[in-house]
């Protein structure tokens, strides 16, 4: 098993990361369809925010 090769502090870090991921999955139960379109939504939000900042800066 991979965990045998990892030090004790590395195991703790992996455990903490896994608990964080599990807690997010419990808070945000999202279907597979929504997860598929999530990167496009984030990109769209970043693009519109950048456009808004450009508009404000050039006023």
C-alpha positions in Angstrom: 0.0 0.0 0.0 1.2 3.5 -0.7 0.6 4.7 2.8 3.4 2.5 4.1 5.9 4.5 2.2 4.6 7.9 3.4 5.8 9.4 6.6 3.5 10.1 9.6 3.1 13.8 8.8 2.3 13.0 5.2 -0.4 10.6 6.3 -1.9 13.3 8.6 -1.9 15.7 5.7 -3.6 13.3 3.3 -6.2 12.5 6.0 -6.9 16.2 6.5 -7.2 16.8 2.8 -9.6 13.9 2.5 -11.8 15.1 5.3 -11.9 18.6 3.7 -13.0 17.1 0.4 -15.6 14.9 2.1 -17.0 17.8 4.0 -17.3 19.8 0.8 -19.1 16.9 -0.9 -21.6 16.8 2.0 -22.2 20.5 1.8 -22.5 20.7 -1.9 -24.3 17.7 -3.2 -23.9 18.3 -6.9 -24.9 16.0 -9.7 -22.7 14.8 -12.5 -24.3 17.1 -15.0 -23.6 20.2 -12.9 -20.1 19.1 -12.2 -19.5 18.8 -16.0 -20.5 22.4 -16.6 -18.9 23.9 -13.5 -15.6 24.9 -15.2 -17.5 26.7 -17.9 -19.5 28.6 -15.3 -16.4 29.6 -13.4 -14.7 30.7 -16.7 -17.8 32.8 -17.6 -17.8 34.4 -14.2 -14.1 35.3 -14.5 -14.6 36.7 -17.9 -17.6 38.9 -17.0 -15.8 40.1 -13.8 -12.7 41.0 -15.9 -14.9 42.9 -18.4 -16.6 44.7 -15.5 -13.3 45.8 -14.0 -12.1 47.0 -17.5 -15.2 49.0 -17.8 -14.9 50.6 -14.4 -11.2 51.4 -14.9 -11.8 53.1 -18.3 -14.6 55.3 -17.1 
